[in-house]
Amino acid sequence: MFKLNIEGMSCQHCVNTVTKILESMGNLKNIKVSLEDKAAYFEADKGGDFELIKAKVEEKGYKVTGWEEK
Ligand SMILES: [Cu+2]
């Protein structure tokens, strides 16, 4: 399970936007985006492509401030 820290999400719309980006990656499972935690959780089989995820999320105006494996 990975946790991606994301700054700038302020409402359910933001949660949906980030969720769709993660779903579009195609190789992430059990995606959960939490407004409260300012984070996205997911499982990645072969390790996610974090640089690509970061780029796609930041393209939408949010800031990825880090990630950790749990
Ligand atoms: Cu929003």
N, CA, C, O and the ligand as a Tripos MOL2 file, in Angstrom:
@<TRIPOS>MOLECULE
protein
  281   279    71     0     0
PROTEIN
NO_CHARGES

@<TRIPOS>ATOM
      1 N           0.8540   -1.2010    0.0000 N.3       1 MET1
      2 CA          0.0000    0.0000    0.0000 C.3       1 MET1
      3 C           0.8850    1.2460    0.0000 C.2       1 MET1
      4 O           1.8150    1.3750    0.7960 O.2       1 MET1
      5 N           0.5700    2.1410   -0.9050 N.am      2 PHE2
      6 CA          1.3140    3.3940   -0.9630 C.3       2 PHE2
      7 C           0.4280    4.5370   -0.5080 C.2       2 PHE2
      8 O          -0.7880    4.5180   -0.6960 O.2       2 PHE2
      9 N           1.0560    5.5260    0.0910 N.am      3 LYS3
     10 CA          0.3510    6.7480    0.4640 C.3       3 LYS3
     11 C           1.0330    7.9000   -0.2550 C.2       3 LYS3
     12 O           2.2400    8.1120   -0.1420 O.2       3 LYS3
     13 N           0.2200    8.6310   -0.9960 N.am      4 LEU4
     14 CA          0.7220    9.7760   -1.7470 C.3       4 LEU4
     15 C           0.1790   11.0360   -1.0840 C.2       4 LEU4
     16 O          -1.0360   11.2110   -0.9960 O.2       4 LEU4
     17 N           1.0420   11.8940   -0.6290 N.am      5 ASN5
     18 CA          0.5990   13.1330    0.0290 C.3       5 ASN5
     19 C           0.3440   14.2100   -1.0060 C.2       5 ASN5
     20 O           1.2000   14.5220   -1.8340 O.2       5 ASN5
     21 N          -0.8650   14.7760   -0.9380 N.am      6 ILE6
     22 CA         -1.2780   15.7500   -1.9510 C.3       6 ILE6
     23 C          -1.8240   17.0050   -1.2840 C.2       6 ILE6
     24 O          -2.7370   16.9410   -0.4610 O.2       6 ILE6
     25 N          -1.2570   18.1340   -1.6470 N.am      7 GLU7
     26 CA         -1.7450   19.4160   -1.1350 C.3       7 GLU7
     27 C          -2.6890   20.0390   -2.1440 C.2       7 GLU7
     28 O          -2.5050   19.8880   -3.3520 O.2       7 GLU7
     29 N          -3.7090   20.7440   -1.6450 N.am      8 GLY8
     30 CA         -4.5530   21.5500   -2.5250 C.3       8 GLY8
     31 C          -5.9310   20.9980   -2.8080 C.2       8 GLY8
     32 O          -6.7190   21.6410   -3.5020 O.2       8 GLY8
     33 N          -6.2450   19.8140   -2.2870 N.am      9 MET9
     34 CA         -7.6000   19.2830   -2.4920 C.3       9 MET9
     35 C          -8.5230   19.9350   -1.4640 C.2       9 MET9
     36 O          -8.2290   19.9460   -0.2690 O.2       9 MET9
     37 N          -9.6490   20.4820   -1.9470 N.am     10 SER10
     38 CA        -10.5180   21.2110   -1.0240 C.3      10 SER10
     39 C         -11.9620   20.7170   -0.9970 C.2      10 SER10
     40 O         -12.7450   21.1480   -0.1500 O.2      10 SER10
     41 N         -12.3190   19.8330   -1.8980 N.am     11 CYS11
     42 CA        -13.7090   19.3830   -1.9190 C.3      11 CYS11
     43 C         -13.8180   18.0280   -2.6190 C.2      11 CYS11
     44 O         -12.8250   17.4760   -3.0920 O.2      11 CYS11
     45 N         -15.0350   17.5100   -2.6740 N.am     12 GLN12
     46 CA        -15.2630   16.1960   -3.2720 C.3      12 GLN12
     47 C         -14.8830   16.1860   -4.7560 C.2      12 GLN12
     48 O         -14.4490   15.1660   -5.2900 O.2      12 GLN12
     49 N         -15.0520   17.3240   -5.4010 N.am     13 HIS13
     50 CA        -14.6650   17.4160   -6.8130 C.3      13 HIS13
     51 C         -13.1680   17.1450   -6.9850 C.2      13 HIS13
     52 O         -12.7590   16.4420   -7.9090 O.2      13 HIS13
     53 N         -12.3710   17.6990   -6.1030 N.am     14 CYS14
     54 CA        -10.9210   17.4670   -6.1440 C.3      14 CYS14
     55 C         -10.6260   15.9810   -5.9340 C.2      14 CYS14
     56 O          -9.7830   15.4000   -6.6170 O.2      14 CYS14
     57 N         -11.3350   15.3800   -4.9810 N.am     15 VAL15
     58 CA        -11.1560   13.9540   -4.6980 C.3      15 VAL15
     59 C         -11.4600   13.1400   -5.9520 C.2      15 VAL15
     60 O         -10.7200   12.2210   -6.3030 O.2      15 VAL15
     61 N         -12.5550   13.4890   -6.6210 N.am     16 ASN16
     62 CA        -12.9320   12.7730   -7.8470 C.3      16 ASN16
     63 C         -11.8920   12.9530   -8.9450 C.2      16 ASN16
     64 O         -11.5590   12.0080   -9.6600 O.2      16 ASN16
     65 N         -11.3840   14.1740   -9.0710 N.am     17 THR17
     66 CA        -10.3830   14.4540  -10.1040 C.3      17 THR17
     67 C          -9.1350   13.6140   -9.8800 C.2      17 THR17
     68 O          -8.6150   12.9970  -10.8100 O.2      17 THR17
     69 N          -8.6630   13.5940   -8.6470 N.am     18 VAL18
     70 CA         -7.4480   12.8300   -8.3350 C.3      18 VAL18
     71 C          -7.7080   11.3280   -8.4880 C.2      18 VAL18
     72 O          -6.8560   10.5880   -8.9790 O.2      18 VAL18
     73 N          -8.8970   10.8920   -8.0610 N.am     19 THR19
     74 CA         -9.2430    9.4760   -8.2030 C.3      19 THR19
     75 C          -9.2010    9.0610   -9.6710 C.2      19 THR19
     76 O          -8.6690    8.0030  -10.0090 O.2      19 THR19
     77 N          -9.7620    9.8960  -10.5340 N.am     20 LYS20
     78 CA         -9.7780    9.5810  -11.9750 C.3      20 LYS20
     79 C          -8.3800    9.5180  -12.5570 C.2      20 LYS20
     80 O          -8.0910    8.6680  -13.4000 O.2      20 LYS20
     81 N          -7.5220   10.4050  -12.1160 N.am     21 ILE21
     82 CA         -6.1370   10.3700  -12.6010 C.3      21 ILE21
     83 C          -5.4890    9.0390  -12.2190 C.2      21 ILE21
     84 O          -4.8410    8.3870  -13.0380 O.2      21 ILE21
     85 N          -5.6780    8.6550  -10.9670 N.am     22 LEU22
     86 CA         -5.0590    7.4060  -10.4900 C.3      22 LEU22
     87 C          -5.6500    6.2000  -11.2150 C.2      22 LEU22
     88 O          -4.9290    5.2650  -11.5640 O.2      22 LEU22
     89 N          -6.9590    6.2240  -11.4400 N.am     23 GLU23
     90 CA         -7.5990    5.1260  -12.1710 C.3      23 GLU23
     91 C          -7.0730    5.0420  -13.5980 C.2      23 GLU23
     92 O          -6.9410    3.9550  -14.1600 O.2      23 GLU23
     93 N          -6.7760    6.1960  -14.1740 N.am     24 SER24
     94 CA         -6.3260    6.2340  -15.5720 C.3      24 SER24
     95 C          -4.9310    5.6310  -15.7350 C.2      24 SER24
     96 O          -4.5150    5.3170  -16.8500 O.2      24 SER24
     97 N          -4.2120    5.4700  -14.6270 N.am     25 MET25
     98 CA         -2.8790    4.8660  -14.7100 C.3      25 MET25
     99 C          -2.9710    3.3940  -15.1210 C.2      25 MET25
    100 O          -2.0510    2.8470  -15.7290 O.2      25 MET25
    101 N          -4.0870    2.7710  -14.7800 N.am     26 GLY26
    102 CA         -4.3270    1.4110  -15.2380 C.3      26 GLY26
    103 C          -3.6910    0.3050  -14.4070 C.2      26 GLY26
    104 O          -4.1140   -0.8480  -14.5010 O.2      26 GLY26
    105 N          -2.6930    0.6220  -13.6050 N.am     27 ASN27
    106 CA         -1.9960   -0.4440  -12.8700 C.3      27 ASN27
    107 C          -2.0800   -0.2590  -11.3520 C.2      27 ASN27
    108 O          -1.3230   -0.8760  -10.6030 O.2      27 ASN27
    109 N          -3.0070    0.5980  -10.9060 N.am     28 LEU28
    110 CA         -3.1500    0.8410   -9.4640 C.3      28 LEU28
    111 C          -4.4580    0.2350   -8.9770 C.2      28 LEU28
    112 O          -5.4790    0.2800   -9.6620 O.2      28 LEU28
    113 N          -4.4020   -0.3330   -7.7780 N.am     29 LYS29
    114 CA         -5.5880   -1.0040   -7.2370 C.3      29 LYS29
    115 C          -5.9830   -0.4000   -5.9010 C.2      29 LYS29
    116 O          -5.1900    0.2580   -5.2290 O.2      29 LYS29
    117 N          -7.2450   -0.6470   -5.5350 N.am     30 ASN30
    118 CA         -7.7660   -0.2040   -4.2330 C.3      30 ASN30
    119 C          -7.4680    1.2780   -3.9830 C.2      30 ASN30
    120 O          -6.9720    1.6670   -2.9250 O.2      30 ASN30
    121 N          -7.7830    2.0710   -4.9760 N.am     31 ILE31
    122 CA         -7.5150    3.5010   -4.8910 C.3      31 ILE31
    123 C          -8.5050    4.1700   -3.9470 C.2      31 ILE31
    124 O          -9.7190    4.0090   -4.0740 O.2      31 ILE31
    125 N          -7.9590    4.9190   -3.0030 N.am     32 LYS32
    126 CA         -8.8010    5.6750   -2.0700 C.3      32 LYS32
    127 C          -8.1760    7.0340   -1.8830 C.2      32 LYS32
    128 O          -7.0130    7.1380   -1.4920 O.2      32 LYS32
    129 N          -8.9370    8.0830   -2.1580 N.am     33 VAL33
    130 CA         -8.4220    9.4270   -1.9730 C.3      33 VAL33
    131 C          -9.1420   10.0490   -0.7800 C.2      33 VAL33
    132 O         -10.3710   10.0380   -0.7130 O.2      33 VAL33
    133 N          -8.3780   10.5850    0.1480 N.am     34 SER34
    134 CA         -8.9500   11.1540    1.3690 C.3      34 SER34
    135 C          -8.6790   12.6480    1.4640 C.2      34 SER34
    136 O          -7.5360   13.1040    1.4900 O.2      34 SER34
    137 N          -9.7810   13.3900    1.5150 N.am     35 LEU35
    138 CA         -9.6940   14.8410    1.6840 C.3      35 LEU35
    139 C          -9.1210   15.1600    3.0590 C.2      35 LEU35
    140 O          -8.2770   16.0440    3.2110 O.2      35 LEU35
    141 N          -9.5960   14.4240    4.0530 N.am     36 GLU36
    142 CA         -9.1640   14.6330    5.4340 C.3      36 GLU36
    143 C          -7.6670   14.4140    5.6120 C.2      36 GLU36
    144 O          -6.9840   15.2000    6.2690 O.2      36 GLU36
    145 N          -7.1700   13.3380    5.0180 N.am     37 ASP37
    146 CA         -5.7490   12.9960    5.1660 C.3      37 ASP37
    147 C          -4.8600   13.7590    4.1880 C.2      37 ASP37
    148 O          -3.6350   13.7090    4.2910 O.2      37 ASP37
    149 N          -5.4790   14.4690    3.2370 N.am     38 LYS38
    150 CA         -4.7180   15.1060    2.1570 C.3      38 LYS38
    151 C          -3.8040   14.0650    1.5090 C.2      38 LYS38
    152 O          -2.6000   14.2700    1.3510 O.2      38 LYS38
    153 N          -4.4130   12.9580    1.1440 N.am     39 ALA39
    154 CA         -3.6000   11.8640    0.6400 C.3      39 ALA39
    155 C          -4.4060   10.9300   -0.2550 C.2      39 ALA39
    156 O          -5.6370   10.9030   -0.2150 O.2      39 ALA39
    157 N          -3.6790   10.1710   -1.0590 N.am     40 ALA40
    158 CA         -4.2800    9.1020   -1.8500 C.3      40 ALA40
    159 C          -3.6000    7.8060   -1.4510 C.2      40 ALA40
    160 O          -2.3840    7.7580   -1.2640 O.2      40 ALA40
    161 N          -4.3950    6.7600   -1.3210 N.am     41 TYR41
    162 CA         -3.8740    5.4360   -0.9840 C.3      41 TYR41
    163 C          -4.1430    4.4970   -2.1400 C.2      41 TYR41
    164 O          -5.2060    4.5560   -2.7580 O.2      41 TYR41
    165 N          -3.1950    3.6370   -2.4360 N.am     42 PHE42
    166 CA         -3.4200    2.6510   -3.4980 C.3      42 PHE42
    167 C          -2.3690    1.5590   -3.4170 C.2      42 PHE42
    168 O          -1.3410    1.6930   -2.7530 O.2      42 PHE42
    169 N          -2.6650    0.4770   -4.1150 N.am     43 GLU43
    170 CA         -1.6920   -0.5920   -4.2370 C.3      43 GLU43
    171 C          -1.1830   -0.5940   -5.6660 C.2      43 GLU43
    172 O          -1.9390   -0.3450   -6.6060 O.2      43 GLU43
    173 N           0.0810   -0.8710   -5.8210 N.am     44 ALA44
    174 CA          0.7040   -0.9030   -7.1430 C.3      44 ALA44
    175 C           1.5320   -2.1710   -7.2580 C.2      44 ALA44
    176 O           2.4660   -2.3940   -6.4880 O.2      44 ALA44
    177 N           1.1770   -2.9910   -8.2240 N.am     45 ASP45
    178 CA          1.8410   -4.2780   -8.3960 C.3      45 ASP45
    179 C           3.3400   -4.1610   -8.6240 C.2      45 ASP45
    180 O           4.1400   -4.7150   -7.8700 O.2      45 ASP45
    181 N           3.7030   -3.4450   -9.6550 N.am     46 LYS46
    182 CA          5.1220   -3.3740  -10.0200 C.3      46 LYS46
    183 C           5.7180   -2.0620   -9.5430 C.2      46 LYS46
    184 O           6.6800   -1.5590  -10.1230 O.2      46 LYS46
    185 N           5.1470   -1.5170   -8.4910 N.am     47 GLY47
    186 CA          5.6050   -0.2090   -8.0540 C.3      47 GLY47
    187 C           5.0310    0.7960   -9.0190 C.2      47 GLY47
    188 O           5.1660    0.6290  -10.2310 O.2      47 GLY47
    189 N           4.4110    1.8110   -8.5310 N.am     48 GLY48
    190 CA          3.7980    2.7960   -9.4190 C.3      48 GLY48
    191 C           4.8570    3.6600  -10.0540 C.2      48 GLY48
    192 O           5.9950    3.7200   -9.5870 O.2      48 GLY48
    193 N           4.4800    4.3200  -11.1070 N.am     49 ASP49
    194 CA          5.3710    5.2930  -11.7390 C.3      49 ASP49
    195 C           5.0920    6.6450  -11.0780 C.2      49 ASP49
    196 O           4.2630    7.4250  -11.5470 O.2      49 ASP49
    197 N           5.7920    6.8980   -9.9940 N.am     50 PHE50
    198 CA          5.4660    8.0700   -9.1860 C.3      50 PHE50
    199 C           5.7400    9.3870   -9.8910 C.2      50 PHE50
    200 O           5.0250   10.3660   -9.6750 O.2      50 PHE50
    201 N           6.7520    9.4210  -10.7180 N.am     51 GLU51
    202 CA          7.0420   10.6620  -11.4400 C.3      51 GLU51
    203 C           5.8940   11.0170  -12.3870 C.2      51 GLU51
    204 O           5.5200   12.1810  -12.5300 O.2      51 GLU51
    205 N           5.3470    9.9820  -13.0260 N.am     52 LEU52
    206 CA          4.2330   10.2010  -13.9480 C.3      52 LEU52
    207 C           2.9640   10.5820  -13.1820 C.2      52 LEU52
    208 O           2.2330   11.4840  -13.5910 O.2      52 LEU52
    209 N           2.7120    9.8980  -12.0820 N.am     53 ILE53
    210 CA          1.5420   10.2280  -11.2560 C.3      53 ILE53
    211 C           1.6460   11.6670  -10.7670 C.2      53 ILE53
    212 O           0.6900   12.4380  -10.8540 O.2      53 ILE53
    213 N           2.8070   12.0110  -10.2570 N.am     54 LYS54
    214 CA          3.0540   13.3690   -9.7590 C.3      54 LYS54
    215 C           2.7990   14.4070  -10.8560 C.2      54 LYS54
    216 O           2.1400   15.4200  -10.6220 O.2      54 LYS54
    217 N           3.3230   14.1440  -12.0430 N.am     55 ALA55
    218 CA          3.1490   15.0700  -13.1650 C.3      55 ALA55
    219 C           1.6740   15.2380  -13.5090 C.2      55 ALA55
    220 O           1.2090   16.3530  -13.7450 O.2      55 ALA55
    221 N           0.9430   14.1310  -13.5360 N.am     56 LYS56
    222 CA         -0.4750   14.1880  -13.9100 C.3      56 LYS56
    223 C          -1.3100   14.8960  -12.8450 C.2      56 LYS56
    224 O          -2.2200   15.6570  -13.1740 O.2      56 LYS56
    225 N          -1.0110   14.6540  -11.5950 N.am     57 VAL57
    226 CA         -1.7640   15.3040  -10.5070 C.3      57 VAL57
    227 C          -1.4480   16.8010  -10.4920 C.2      57 VAL57
    228 O          -2.3410   17.6210  -10.2830 O.2      57 VAL57
    229 N          -0.2010   17.1520  -10.7090 N.am     58 GLU58
    230 CA          0.1860   18.5580  -10.6420 C.3      58 GLU58
    231 C          -0.3060   19.3360  -11.8530 C.2      58 GLU58
    232 O          -0.5020   20.5490  -11.7940 O.2      58 GLU58
    233 N          -0.5000   18.6180  -12.9480 N.am     59 GLU59
    234 CA         -1.0980   19.2090  -14.1460 C.3      59 GLU59
    235 C          -2.4950   19.7690  -13.8350 C.2      59 GLU59
    236 O          -2.9370   20.7410  -14.4470 O.2      59 GLU59
    237 N          -3.1740   19.1380  -12.8760 N.am     60 LYS60
    238 CA         -4.5290   19.5650  -12.4930 C.3      60 LYS60
    239 C          -4.5220   20.6050  -11.3820 C.2      60 LYS60
    240 O          -5.5800   21.0250  -10.9130 O.2      60 LYS60
    241 N          -3.3420   21.0190  -10.9640 N.am     61 GLY61
    242 CA         -3.2550   22.1050  -10.0040 C.3      61 GLY61
    243 C          -3.0210   21.7150   -8.5530 C.2      61 GLY61
    244 O          -3.0410   22.5680   -7.6660 O.2      61 GLY61
    245 N          -2.7990   20.4260   -8.3100 N.am     62 TYR62
    246 CA         -2.5030   20.0020   -6.9430 C.3      62 TYR62
    247 C          -1.0040   19.8030   -6.8050 C.2      62 TYR62
    248 O          -0.2760   19.7820   -7.7970 O.2      62 TYR62
    249 N          -0.5490   19.6590   -5.5700 N.am     63 LYS63
    250 CA          0.8830   19.5120   -5.3300 C.3      63 LYS63
    251 C           1.1580   18.1950   -4.6100 C.2      63 LYS63
    252 O           0.6450   17.9490   -3.5190 O.2      63 LYS63
    253 N           1.9640   17.3690   -5.2320 N.am     64 VAL64
    254 CA          2.3510   16.1110   -4.5920 C.3      64 VAL64
    255 C           3.5930   16.3980   -3.7460 C.2      64 VAL64
    256 O           4.6500   16.7450   -4.2740 O.2      64 VAL64
    257 N           3.4540   16.2520   -2.4460 N.am     65 THR65
    258 CA          4.5460   16.6220   -1.5570 C.3      65 THR65
    259 C           5.3610   15.4340   -1.0740 C.2      65 THR65
    260 O           6.3370   15.5930   -0.3410 O.2      65 THR65
    261 N           4.9550   14.2480   -1.4890 N.am     66 GLY66
    262 CA          5.7550   13.0920   -1.1090 C.3      66 GLY66
    263 C           4.9220   11.8270   -1.1410 C.2      66 GLY66
    264 O           3.7080   11.8680   -1.3410 O.2      66 GLY66
    265 N           5.5920   10.7030   -0.9430 N.am     67 TRP67
    266 CA          4.8600    9.4400   -0.8870 C.3      67 TRP67
    267 C           5.6260    8.4790    0.0120 C.2      67 TRP67
    268 O           6.8320    8.6140    0.2220 O.2      67 TRP67
    269 N           4.9020    7.5280    0.5240 N.am     68 GLU68
    270 CA          5.5480    6.5370    1.3790 C.3      68 GLU68
    271 C           4.8870    5.1890    1.1720 C.2      68 GLU68
    272 O           3.7150    5.1100    0.8040 O.2      68 GLU68
    273 N           5.6410    4.1350    1.4090 N.am     69 GLU69
    274 CA          5.0830    2.8010    1.3380 C.3      69 GLU69
    275 C           4.7080    2.3820    2.7510 C.2      69 GLU69
    276 O           5.4890    2.5480    3.6880 O.2      69 GLU69
    277 N           3.5010    1.8370    2.8940 N.am     70 LYS70
    278 CA          3.0300    1.4870    4.2370 C.3      70 LYS70
    279 C           2.9580   -0.0110    4.4330 C.2      70 LYS70
    280 O           2.5800   -0.4750    5.5090 O.2      70 LYS70
    281 CU        -12.2970   20.7670   -5.0870 Cu       71 CU71
@<TRIPOS>BOND
     1     1     2 1
     2     2     3 1
     3     3     4 2
     4     3     5 am
     5     5     6 1
     6     6     7 1
     7     7     8 2
     8     7     9 am
     9     9    10 1
    10    10    11 1
    11    11    12 2
    12    11    13 am
    13    13    14 1
    14    14    15 1
    15    15    16 2
    16    15    17 am
    17    17    18 1
    18    18    19 1
    19    19    20 2
    20    19    21 am
    21    21    22 1
    22    22    23 1
    23    23    24 2
    24    23    25 am
    25    25    26 1
    26    26    27 1
    27    27    28 2
    28    27    29 am
    29    29    30 1
    30    30    31 1
    31    31    32 2
    32    31    33 am
    33    33    34 1
    34    34    35 1
    35    35    36 2
    36    35    37 am
    37    37    38 1
    38    38    39 1
    39    39    40 2
    40    39    41 am
    41    41    42 1
    42    42    43 1
    43    43    44 2
    44    43    45 am
    45    45    46 1
    46    46    47 1
    47    47    48 2
    48    47    49 am
    49    49    50 1
    50    50    51 1
    51    51    52 2
    52    51    53 am
    53    53    54 1
    54    54    55 1
    55    55    56 2
    56    55    57 am
    57    57    58 1
    58    58    59 1
    59    59    60 2
    60    59    61 am
    61    61    62 1
    62    62    63 1
    63    63    64 2
    64    63    65 am
    65    65    66 1
    66    66    67 1
    67    67    68 2
    68    67    69 am
    69    69    70 1
    70    70    71 1
    71    71    72 2
    72    71    73 am
    73    73    74 1
    74    74    75 1
    75    75    76 2
    76    75    77 am
    77    77    78 1
    78    78    79 1
    79    79    80 2
    80    79    81 am
    81    81    82 1
    82    82    83 1
    83    83    84 2
    84    83    85 am
    85    85    86 1
    86    86    87 1
    87    87    88 2
    88    87    89 am
    89    89    90 1
    90    90    91 1
    91    91    92 2
    92    91    93 am
    93    93    94 1
    94    94    95 1
    95    95    96 2
    96    95    97 am
    97    97    98 1
    98    98    99 1
    99    99   100 2
   100    99   101 am
   101   101   102 1
   102   102   103 1
   103   103   104 2
   104   103   105 am
   105   105   106 1
   106   106   107 1
   107   107   108 2
   108   107   109 am
   109   109   110 1
   110   110   111 1
   111   111   112 2
   112   111   113 am
   113   113   114 1
   114   114   115 1
   115   115   116 2
   116   115   117 am
   117   117   118 1
   118   118   119 1
   119   119   120 2
   120   119   121 am
   121   121   122 1
   122   122   123 1
   123   123   124 2
   124   123   125 am
   125   125   126 1
   126   126   127 1
   127   127   128 2
   128   127   129 am
   129   129   130 1
   130   130   131 1
   131   131   132 2
   132   131   133 am
   133   133   134 1
   134   134   135 1
   135   135   136 2
   136   135   137 am
   137   137   138 1
   138   138   139 1
   139   139   140 2
   140   139   141 am
   141   141   142 1
   142   142   143 1
   143   143   144 2
   144   143   145 am
   145   145   146 1
   146   146   147 1
   147   147   148 2
   148   147   149 am
   149   149   150 1
   150   150   151 1
   151   151   152 2
   152   151   153 am
   153   153   154 1
   154   154   155 1
   155   155   156 2
   156   155   157 am
   157   157   158 1
   158   158   159 1
   159   159   160 2
   160   159   161 am
   161   161   162 1
   162   162   163 1
   163   163   164 2
   164   163   165 am
   165   165   166 1
   166   166   167 1
   167   167   168 2
   168   167   169 am
   169   169   170 1
   170   170   171 1
   171   171   172 2
   172   171   173 am
   173   173   174 1
   174   174   175 1
   175   175   176 2
   176   175   177 am
   177   177   178 1
   178   178   179 1
   179   179   180 2
   180   179   181 am
   181   181   182 1
   182   182   183 1
   183   183   184 2
   184   183   185 am
   185   185   186 1
   186   186   187 1
   187   187   188 2
   188   187   189 am
   189   189   190 1
   190   190   191 1
   191   191   192 2
   192   191   193 am
   193   193   194 1
   194   194   195 1
   195   195   196 2
   196   195   197 am
   197   197   198 1
   198   198   199 1
   199   199   200 2
   200   199   201 am
   201   201   202 1
   202   202   203 1
   203   203   204 2
   204   203   205 am
   205   205   206 1
   206   206   207 1
   207   207   208 2
   208   207   209 am
   209   209   210 1
   210   210   211 1
   211   211   212 2
   212   211   213 am
   213   213   214 1
   214   214   215 1
   215   215   216 2
   216   215   217 am
   217   217   218 1
   218   218   219 1
   219   219   220 2
   220   219   221 am
   221   221   222 1
   222   222   223 1
   223   223   224 2
   224   223   225 am
   225   225   226 1
   226   226   227 1
   227   227   228 2
   228   227   229 am
   229   229   230 1
   230   230   231 1
   231   231   232 2
   232   231   233 am
   233   233   234 1
   234   234   235 1
   235   235   236 2
   236   235   237 am
   237   237   238 1
   238   238   239 1
   239   239   240 2
   240   239   241 am
   241   241   242 1
   242   242   243 1
   243   243   244 2
   244   243   245 am
   245   245   246 1
   246   246   247 1
   247   247   248 2
   248   247   249 am
   249   249   250 1
   250   250   251 1
   251   251   252 2
   252   251   253 am
   253   253   254 1
   254   254   255 1
   255   255   256 2
   256   255   257 am
   257   257   258 1
   258   258   259 1
   259   259   260 2
   260   259   261 am
   261   261   262 1
   262   262   263 1
   263   263   264 2
   264   263   265 am
   265   265   266 1
   266   266   267 1
   267   267   268 2
   268   267   269 am
   269   269   270 1
   270   270   271 1
   271   271   272 2
   272   271   273 am
   273   273   274 1
   274   274   275 1
   275   275   276 2
   276   275   277 am
   277   277   278 1
   278   278   279 1
   279   279   280 2
@<TRIPOS>SUBSTRUCTURE
     1 MET1         2 RESIDUE 1 A MET
     2 PHE2         6 RESIDUE 1 A PHE
     3 LYS3        10 RESIDUE 1 A LYS
     4 LEU4        14 RESIDUE 1 A LEU
     5 ASN5        18 RESIDUE 1 A ASN
     6 ILE6        22 RESIDUE 1 A ILE
     7 GLU7        26 RESIDUE 1 A GLU
     8 GLY8        30 RESIDUE 1 A GLY
     9 MET9        34 RESIDUE 1 A MET
    10 SER10       38 RESIDUE 1 A SER
    11 CYS11       42 RESIDUE 1 A CYS
    12 GLN12       46 RESIDUE 1 A GLN
    13 HIS13       50 RESIDUE 1 A HIS
    14 CYS14       54 RESIDUE 1 A CYS
    15 VAL15       58 RESIDUE 1 A VAL
    16 ASN16       62 RESIDUE 1 A ASN
    17 THR17       66 RESIDUE 1 A THR
    18 VAL18       70 RESIDUE 1 A VAL
    19 THR19       74 RESIDUE 1 A THR
    20 LYS20       78 RESIDUE 1 A LYS
    21 ILE21       82 RESIDUE 1 A ILE
    22 LEU22       86 RESIDUE 1 A LEU
    23 GLU23       90 RESIDUE 1 A GLU
    24 SER24       94 RESIDUE 1 A SER
    25 MET25       98 RESIDUE 1 A MET
    26 GLY26      102 RESIDUE 1 A GLY
    27 ASN27      106 RESIDUE 1 A ASN
    28 LEU28      110 RESIDUE 1 A LEU
    29 LYS29      114 RESIDUE 1 A LYS
    30 ASN30      118 RESIDUE 1 A ASN
    31 ILE31      122 RESIDUE 1 A ILE
    32 LYS32      126 RESIDUE 1 A LYS
    33 VAL33      130 RESIDUE 1 A VAL
    34 SER34      134 RESIDUE 1 A SER
    35 LEU35      138 RESIDUE 1 A LEU
    36 GLU36      142 RESIDUE 1 A GLU
    37 ASP37      146 RESIDUE 1 A ASP
    38 LYS38      150 RESIDUE 1 A LYS
    39 ALA39      154 RESIDUE 1 A ALA
    40 ALA40      158 RESIDUE 1 A ALA
    41 TYR41      162 RESIDUE 1 A TYR
    42 PHE42      166 RESIDUE 1 A PHE
    43 GLU43      170 RESIDUE 1 A GLU
    44 ALA44      174 RESIDUE 1 A ALA
    45 ASP45      178 RESIDUE 1 A ASP
    46 LYS46      182 RESIDUE 1 A LYS
    47 GLY47      186 RESIDUE 1 A GLY
    48 GLY48      190 RESIDUE 1 A GLY
    49 ASP49      194 RESIDUE 1 A ASP
    50 PHE50      198 RESIDUE 1 A PHE
    51 GLU51      202 RESIDUE 1 A GLU
    52 LEU52      206 RESIDUE 1 A LEU
    53 ILE53      210 RESIDUE 1 A ILE
    54 LYS54      214 RESIDUE 1 A LYS
    55 ALA55      218 RESIDUE 1 A ALA
    56 LYS56      222 RESIDUE 1 A LYS
    57 VAL57      226 RESIDUE 1 A VAL
    58 GLU58      230 RESIDUE 1 A GLU
    59 GLU59      234 RESIDUE 1 A GLU
    60 LYS60      238 RESIDUE 1 A LYS
    61 GLY61      242 RESIDUE 1 A GLY
    62 TYR62      246 RESIDUE 1 A TYR
    63 LYS63      250 RESIDUE 1 A LYS
    64 VAL64      254 RESIDUE 1 A VAL
    65 THR65      258 RESIDUE 1 A THR
    66 GLY66      262 RESIDUE 1 A GLY
    67 TRP67      266 RESIDUE 1 A TRP
    68 GLU68      270 RESIDUE 1 A GLU
    69 GLU69      274 RESIDUE 1 A GLU
    70 LYS70      278 RESIDUE 1 A LYS
    71 CU71       281 GROUP 0 **** ****
